[in-house]
C-alpha cells in the first residue's frame, strides 16, 4: 500500500509538529486536534476523518485510561489495512498494541519536534508486521526523513534523555541552587544546546514531560525517573508551558 490519505490526530502542540512537517514536505494530510476529555464516540470529526485514512499518526500522550480509550477507538474505526503510528512517550508499542484487535499494524514513533529534527525514532512492537514497517520506512525515505530503528522502550532516546535532564534541572530549581535563568544559561553555554532545559520543558509541555517520566518510572521502577514534585504541582495547576501561556516562564 502506498500511503496517500494521512491523518494526524492528538493534542497540541505535539500533533502540530507532524502537521508542519507534512506541510513543509508537501504531504497531503488531515490534521485533527482532539479533546481527550471527550469520548471518541462523541467526536464526529474524529470518526469521519479516521474511516478513510491510509496512515494514522496518533500523537496522544497521557495516562493509560486516555491512551487506551483513544487507541481502541482508532483500532475499531479505521480500515483493517490502515497503518497506525503511535506515540511511545508514555507506553511501549507492545503494550499499546495489546489493546487492539490487530496489533500487527501499530508502529511506535517519536513525535517531539517532528518538523525540525532530521532523524525520526521508530520502534516496532513485538507483533508489528514487517510489511507495514517497510511501507513506512519507504514513505519516510521518499520524503527525506532519516529513520533510526530503536528498541521498544518507553520514551525512546531523545525524549527520555531530555526528560531526565529537565527533571534534574527542576530539582535544581526547587532546591534553590540557582534561578531558572541561570540554570538555562549554564546549560546553553556549557553544552551548546539551543535551549536551556526549563525552556525545553515549556516548549514541549510540562504535562508531556511528566508523562514520559511517569511512564519510565512505571516501566522500570528506577528512582532516577521519579518526577520532581515541583513538576507535578505545576501540571496540576495547569501551568504546562507555552501552550497554556505559563510554565517556568510567562508567555502572555
C-alpha positions in Angstrom: 0.0 0.0 0.0 1.2 3.5 -0.9 0.1 6.0 1.9 -2.0 8.7 0.3 -4.6 9.7 2.9 -2.7 10.8 6.0 -4.5 11.6 9.3 -2.7 13.3 12.2 -4.6 13.4 15.5 -3.8 14.2 19.0 -3.4 17.2 21.3 -1.5 20.5 20.8 1.3 21.2 20.3 2.6 17.7 19.5 0.2 17.0 16.6 1.2 20.3 15.1 4.8 19.2 14.8 3.8 16.4 12.5 1.4 18.6 10.6 4.1 21.2 10.0 6.4 18.5 8.6 3.7 17.3 6.2 3.1 20.9 5.0 6.9 21.5 4.5 7.3 18.3 2.5 4.0 18.6 0.6 2.5 15.5 2.2 -1.3 15.8 1.9 -2.9 15.2 5.3 -5.8 15.9 7.6 -4.9 17.5 10.9 -7.3 16.9 13.8 -6.8 18.2 17.3 -8.9 16.2 19.8 -10.2 16.9 23.2 -9.1 13.9 25.3 -11.8 14.7 27.9 -14.5 13.7 25.3 -15.5 10.2 24.4 -14.2 9.0 21.0 -17.8 8.0 20.0 -18.9 11.6 20.6 -16.2 13.2 18.3 -17.8 13.4 14.9 -14.8 15.0 13.2 -12.6 12.2 14.6 -14.9 9.4 13.3 -15.3 11.0 9.8 -11.6 11.6 9.4 -10.4 8.2 10.5 -12.5 6.0 8.3 -10.8 6.9 5.1 -7.2 7.2 6.4 -4.4 5.0 5.0 -1.9 6.1 7.7 -2.8 7.5 11.1 -0.3 9.4 13.2 -1.5 9.1 16.8 0.3 11.7 18.9 -1.8 11.2 22.0 0.4 11.0 25.1 -1.0 10.6 28.6 -2.3 8.4 31.3 -3.3 4.8 30.4 -7.0 5.4 30.6 -6.9 8.2 28.0 -4.4 6.5 25.7 -6.2 3.1 25.8 -9.6 4.6 25.2 -8.5 6.5 22.1 -6.2 3.8 20.8 -9.1 1.3 20.8 -11.3 3.8 19.0 -8.7 4.3 16.3 -8.3 0.5 16.0 -12.0 -0.1 15.7 -13.0 2.7 13.4 -10.0 2.6 11.0 -9.8 0.4 7.9 -8.2 -3.0 8.5 -5.3 -2.2 6.2 -4.6 1.2 7.8 -1.2 1.6 9.5 -1.2 3.3 12.9 1.9 5.2 14.1 1.5 5.7 17.8 3.5 7.9 20.2 5.6 5.8 22.6 6.3 8.6 25.1 4.3 7.0 27.9 3.9 3.3 27.0 5.7 0.7 24.9 4.3 -0.1 21.5 3.8 -3.7 22.5 1.7 -2.6 25.4 -0.4 -0.2 23.3 -0.9 -2.8 20.6 -2.2 -5.3 23.2 -5.3 -3.2 23.5 -6.1 -3.6 19.8 -7.8 -6.3 17.7 -4.9 -6.2 15.2 -1.6 -5.4 16.9 0.4 -6.0 13.7 -0.4 -2.6 12.2 0.9 -0.5 15.1 4.4 1.1 14.9 5.8 3.4 17.6 7.3 6.8 16.7 8.8 9.8 18.5 6.6 12.9 17.7 8.5 15.6 19.6 9.9 18.3 17.2 8.9 16.0 14.3 9.1 19.0 12.0 12.6 20.2 12.9 14.5 17.0 13.8 16.1 15.3 10.8 16.1 11.9 12.5 13.0 10.0 13.4 12.9 7.3 16.0 10.8 4.4 15.0 10.1 1.4 17.4 8.3 -1.7 16.1 6.4 -3.7 18.7 6.9 -7.4 19.2 3.9 -8.0 16.9 4.4 -5.3 14.3 4.2 -6.7 10.8 7.3 -6.3 8.7 5.4 -5.3 5.6 3.8 -2.4 7.5 7.2 -1.3 8.8 8.7 -1.5 5.3 5.9 0.6 3.9 6.5 3.4 6.4 10.3 3.2 6.0 9.9 3.7 2.3 7.4 6.6 2.9 9.8 8.5 5.1 12.8 7.8 2.8 10.8 9.3 -0.1 10.2 12.4 2.0 13.8 12.9 3.2 13.3 11.8 6.8 16.2 9.8 8.2 14.8 6.9 10.3 16.6 5.1 13.2 15.0 1.8 14.3 15.2 1.5 18.1 14.1 -1.0 20.7 10.5 -0.8 22.0 11.1 1.1 25.2 9.1 4.0 26.8 10.3 7.4 25.7 12.8 6.3 23.1 16.2 8.1 23.0 15.7 11.9 22.6 12.6 12.3 24.8 14.0 10.0 27.5 17.3 11.8 27.7 15.8 15.3 27.6 13.2 14.5 30.2 15.9 13.2 32.6 18.0 16.4 32.1 14.9 18.5 32.6 13.8 16.7 35.7 17.2 17.3 37.3 17.0 21.0 36.3 13.6 21.2 38.0 15.0 19.6 41.2 17.9 22.1 41.0 15.4 24.9 40.8 13.2 23.7 43.6 16.3 23.3 45.8 17.1 26.9 45.1 20.6 26.1 43.8 20.2 28.6 41.0 17.5 30.7 39.3 15.7 29.3 36.3 17.5 31.8 34.1 20.9 30.8 35.5 20.1 27.1 35.0 19.2 27.6 31.4 22.1 29.9 30.7 24.6 27.5 32.3 23.3 24.5 30.2 23.2 26.5 26.9 26.7 27.9 27.3 28.1 24.7 28.8 26.6 22.2 26.3 25.8 24.5 23.3 22.2 23.4 23.5 19.9 25.8 21.6 17.6 26.0 24.6 18.0 25.5 28.3 16.3 22.5 30.0 13.5 24.6 31.5 12.9 26.4 28.2 12.7 22.9 26.5 10.1 21.8 29.1 8.0 24.9 28.4 8.2 24.3 24.7 7.4 20.6 24.8 4.8 20.9 27.6 5.3 20.1 31.2 2.4 17.6 31.0 4.2 15.7 28.3 7.5 15.6 30.1 5.6 14.4 33.2 4.0 11.6 31.2 7.4 10.5 29.9 8.9 10.3 33.4 5.8 8.6 34.8 6.0 6.0 32.0 9.6 5.4 32.6 9.1 5.1 36.4 6.2 2.8 35.9 8.0 0.6 33.4 11.5 0.5 35.0 10.8 1.2 38.7 14.0 3.1 39.0 14.1 6.2 41.3 16.1 8.2 38.8 12.9 8.5 36.7 10.8 9.8 39.7 9.3 13.2 38.6 10.2 16.2 40.6 7.4 17.3 43.0 7.5 20.8 41.5 6.8 19.4 38.0 3.8 17.6 39.2 2.5 20.6 41.1 2.8 22.9 38.1 0.9 20.4 35.9 -1.8 20.2 38.5 -2.1 24.0 38.4 -2.4 24.0 34.6 1.0 25.7 34.1 2.1 23.4 31.3 4.2 25.8 29.2 3.8 27.8 26.0 0.5 26.2 25.1 -1.1 27.4 28.3 0.7 30.8 28.4 2.6 29.9 31.6 5.2 27.4 32.6 8.6 28.1 34.1 8.4 31.3 32.1 5.4 33.5 31.2 4.1 33.6 27.6 1.5 36.4 27.8 
